[in-house]
Amino acid sequence: MNISSDWQQLLRVALLGTHQSGEAVPMPPGEFPAAASREAQVLLSAGALALVRKAGLVPAAATQAPAPAGPEAWPPLGPTGAQCLQQMLDNRRFSFFGGSYLPRVVARQRRIPHYLLPAVFEHDMLRIDLTEAGAAAGARGQWLAALNPAWQGMLAPEFSDPSDWETANLHRRRHLVRWLHRTQPAQLRQLLATALPTEAAADQATLLHELRQSVTAADVPLLEPYLRSGSKEVRQTAAALLARVPDSPLLTRLWALAAPLLLLAPAAAGGLQVYLPEAWHKDWQLAGIEAKDKRFEGGERAGWLGQMLALLPPGRWSAHWQLAPAELLRRTADSEWAQLLRTAWAQAAHLHRDAEWAQALLTEHAGQAFLAPKQAKELLNVLPLAQKNDFLRELLPPRSAITPAALQTLQLAAWEYWPRELTESVLELAAAAHTTPGLPGQVPWPQLQQMLYNLQAYADEADFARCAALLTPLTEVPGPLSGEIQETLAALDFRRQLTLSLDEPPGSDEP
């Protein structure tokens, strides 16, 4: 009897079900009468093994020691890097930086020192970051993960056997879906066709969503049946995926519904005429249109049109009327449904990664502030990095007369890249709110706090000295942002240490 392995085996049988699992039910220690059924045997063994574990029975000694870990290909981080990792383990504010730091560690061909591996594996945030940068754990990390059932599959979501899917948790299954869709798409489709129908609706939607980055026409037969799912979440997930496949049957159905509802006046300066659908039909679900949708204002009929526009590629309208996105948005300005159109087209530009439409909508937003911060962030991330940089530089003061509300949303949204002008504007707003709080027109405190958090994470390292020069004097002035300013300075210094750690000489695997 091996208490640990028997307990894990019993858990697998219980999770999969006695009919679906082909594994034997572990027998409890001692003499027990034969159970009347396989289900009864599971309960009997579970009760006996649970009691044995509580009683502190010492497991039998291993008959064979595991083979030692292989040699390391890369050297460990130096003292600064090890200290930074320890700070991430001890302080959750610094744990946030693991997601950007560990891939840089891999890029520099460095790894986590051996003595920190168990703590990193047990940390709820860093262990997730490692799934995208497993090489940072080195050979010793791979060896440790293989020995501990709680760590297995955490570093490299490799698919070695169909039973991996049956025993994997949802987090690992998501990685398996992404990895297989890139490497073995046919095998994944076969697996999902068999496994997904037995999953809960929420898990079906989560796993299907992982196809979003690489969905192709070959996935259409797998996805189409889920438009008939009893779960609205599953139907909407499948519809969004099918909408990203050029010439999919769903797009054909959508265009047939939506095209008659938007008519462009023939005159060069004419506006856009909008007609709302008269009634919803059950078969519209096959086009991804739900009877109820709270994303759009204006009532049910407006919601039906909004769903159509949010799924269709926005470039299709540009091609249909031979008009650039900026001109189309100008033509809709006087329509009573202008907000509906802009909101739906913003969702479509994000779904279809249409950079031309994204920039046109963001430019419109700069003058009217109709996007929520989340939408602005999504559209900014559609733009290629160089285009995003140029756009933000031209949009921010003093080059443009952007409205204060739009400036706030862009400061909250520009997560991956902060031009110097954006950093300067946040510093000025923070200084004003700290030294003279309560003035009319100031940014609300929760938004300003979020801006400072984003500054900590995304400000360009070349601007750190400027940030320190402006913020350090404020630490000597009592004010409402004293804590946030201290945290910002500490976070920027921590980021500087992370960068320095990548170039320091290797350290030791011992503490």
FENCOR-V488944 format. One record per backbone hydrogen bond with DSSP energy under -0.5 kcal/mol. CO is the residue of the C=O (numbers start at 1). NH is the residue of the N-H. E is the energy in kcal/mol with one decimal. If there is no record, write none. Layout:
CO:NH:E  CO:NH:E
This chain:
1:60:-0.5  2:6:-3.0  3:7:-2.1  4:8:-2.1  5:9:-2.5  6:10:-2.4  7:11:-2.3  8:12:-2.1  9:13:-2.1  10:14:-2.4  11:15:-2.8  12:16:-2.4  13:17:-1.8  17:21:-2.4  24:26:-0.6  30:32:-0.6  37:41:-2.0  38:42:-1.8  39:43:-1.9  40:44:-2.6  41:45:-2.8  42:46:-2.6  43:47:-2.4  44:48:-2.3  45:49:-3.0  46:50:-2.3  47:51:-1.8  48:52:-2.4  49:53:-2.5  50:54:-2.1  51:55:-2.1  52:56:-0.7  52:57:-1.7  53:56:-0.7  75:111:-1.1  76:507:-0.7  77:507:-0.7  78:82:-2.5  79:83:-2.4  80:84:-2.4  81:85:-2.3  82:86:-2.1  83:87:-2.1  84:88:-2.1  85:89:-2.0  86:90:-1.9  87:91:-2.4  91:94:-1.0  91:95:-1.2  92:96:-0.9  94:97:-1.5  95:98:-2.0  96:99:-0.9  97:100:-0.7  97:101:-2.1  98:102:-2.3  100:104:-0.8  101:105:-2.0  102:106:-2.1  103:107:-2.4  104:108:-1.7  105:110:-2.4  106:109:-1.9  109:75:-0.5  111:77:-2.0  113:116:-1.4  113:117:-0.7  114:117:-1.3  116:120:-2.3  117:121:-2.8  118:122:-1.5  119:123:-0.9  120:123:-0.7  123:127:-2.0  125:129:-1.8  126:130:-1.9  127:131:-0.6  128:131:-0.9  129:132:-1.2  130:133:-0.8  133:136:-1.9  134:137:-1.9  135:138:-1.3  136:112:-3.2  137:141:-1.5  138:142:-1.9  139:143:-2.2  140:144:-2.7  141:145:-2.6  142:146:-1.6  143:147:-0.9  144:147:-0.7  144:148:-1.3  147:149:-0.6  148:151:-1.8  148:152:-1.2  151:154:-2.1  156:158:-3.0  158:160:-0.8  161:164:-2.4  162:165:-1.0  162:166:-0.9  163:167:-1.7  164:168:-1.3  169:173:-2.4  170:174:-2.2  171:175:-1.4  172:176:-2.4  173:177:-2.6  174:178:-2.1  175:179:-2.8  176:180:-2.9  177:181:-2.2  178:182:-1.2  179:183:-1.9  180:184:-2.5  184:188:-2.1  185:189:-2.5  186:190:-1.9  187:191:-2.3  188:192:-3.2  189:193:-2.2  190:194:-1.2  191:195:-3.0  192:196:-2.1  195:198:-1.4  196:199:-2.2  200:204:-2.4  201:205:-2.4  202:206:-2.0  203:207:-2.6  204:208:-2.6  205:209:-2.0  206:210:-0.7  207:210:-0.8  208:211:-2.1  209:212:-1.7  211:214:-1.4  211:215:-0.6  216:219:-1.7  217:220:-1.3  219:223:-2.0  220:224:-2.8  221:225:-0.6  223:226:-1.5  224:227:-2.0  225:228:-1.6  226:229:-1.1  230:232:-0.5  231:235:-2.3  232:236:-2.6  233:237:-2.0  234:238:-2.6  235:239:-2.4  236:240:-2.2  237:241:-1.7  238:242:-2.7  239:243:-2.2  240:244:-0.6  241:244:-1.0  242:245:-1.4  244:246:-0.7  245:248:-1.7  248:252:-1.7  249:253:-2.3  250:254:-2.6  251:255:-2.7  252:256:-1.7  253:257:-1.4  254:258:-2.8  255:259:-2.4  258:261:-2.0  258:262:-0.6  259:262:-1.0  261:275:-2.7  263:273:-3.6  267:270:-1.6  271:265:-2.5  271:273:-0.5  273:263:-2.5  281:284:-2.1  282:285:-1.7  283:286:-1.3  284:287:-2.0  284:289:-2.1  285:288:-1.5  288:290:-0.6  293:296:-0.7  299:303:-1.9  300:304:-1.9  301:277:-0.5  301:305:-1.8  302:306:-2.8  303:307:-2.1  304:308:-1.7  305:309:-2.5  306:310:-2.2  307:311:-1.3  308:311:-0.5  308:312:-2.0  313:316:-1.8  313:317:-0.5  314:317:-1.1  314:318:-1.4  315:319:-2.4  316:320:-2.1  317:321:-2.1  318:322:-1.2  318:323:-1.6  324:328:-2.2  325:329:-2.6  326:330:-1.8  327:331:-2.1  328:332:-1.1  330:333:-1.0  331:272:-1.1  332:335:-1.7  335:338:-1.6  337:341:-2.4  338:342:-2.6  339:343:-2.5  340:344:-2.4  341:345:-2.7  342:346:-2.1  343:347:-1.7  344:348:-2.2  345:349:-2.7  346:350:-1.7  347:351:-2.5  348:352:-2.6  349:354:-2.0  350:353:-0.7  353:355:-0.9  354:358:-2.3  355:359:-2.5  356:360:-1.8  357:361:-2.5  358:362:-2.3  359:363:-2.4  360:364:-2.0  361:365:-2.3  362:366:-1.7  363:367:-0.7  364:367:-0.9  364:368:-1.3  365:369:-3.4  366:403:-2.3  372:376:-2.6  373:377:-2.5  374:378:-2.3  375:379:-2.4  376:380:-2.5  377:381:-2.1  378:382:-0.5  379:382:-0.9  379:383:-0.9  380:383:-0.7  384:388:-2.9  385:389:-2.7  386:390:-2.2  387:391:-2.4  388:392:-2.6  389:393:-2.3  390:394:-2.1  391:395:-1.7  392:396:-2.0  396:399:-1.4  403:407:-2.5  404:408:-2.2  405:409:-1.8  406:410:-2.2  407:411:-2.3  408:412:-2.0  409:413:-1.5  410:414:-2.5  413:415:-2.8  417:419:-0.5  418:460:-0.6  419:422:-0.8  419:423:-1.8  420:424:-2.8  421:425:-2.0  422:426:-2.0  423:427:-2.4  424:428:-2.4  425:429:-2.3  426:430:-2.6  427:431:-2.5  428:432:-2.3  429:433:-2.4  430:434:-2.0  431:435:-2.4  432:436:-2.3  436:439:-0.8  439:442:-1.5  444:448:-2.3  445:449:-2.8  446:450:-1.9  447:451:-2.3  448:452:-2.2  449:453:-1.9  450:454:-2.5  451:455:-2.4  452:456:-2.2  453:457:-1.5  454:458:-2.9  455:459:-1.8  458:418:-0.6  460:463:-2.1  461:464:-1.5  463:467:-2.3  464:468:-2.7  465:469:-2.4  466:470:-1.7  467:471:-2.7  468:472:-2.3  471:474:-0.7  471:475:-0.8  472:475:-1.3  473:476:-1.3  474:477:-1.5  476:478:-0.6  479:482:-1.3  481:485:-2.6  482:486:-2.2  483:487:-2.3  484:488:-2.3  485:489:-2.3  486:490:-2.3  487:491:-2.6  488:492:-2.5  489:493:-2.0  490:494:-2.1  491:495:-2.4  492:496:-1.8  493:497:-2.0  494:498:-2.2  495:499:-2.0  496:500:-2.2  497:501:-2.1  498:502:-0.7  499:502:-0.9  500:503:-1.4  500:504:-0.5  501:78:-0.5  509:115:-1.0
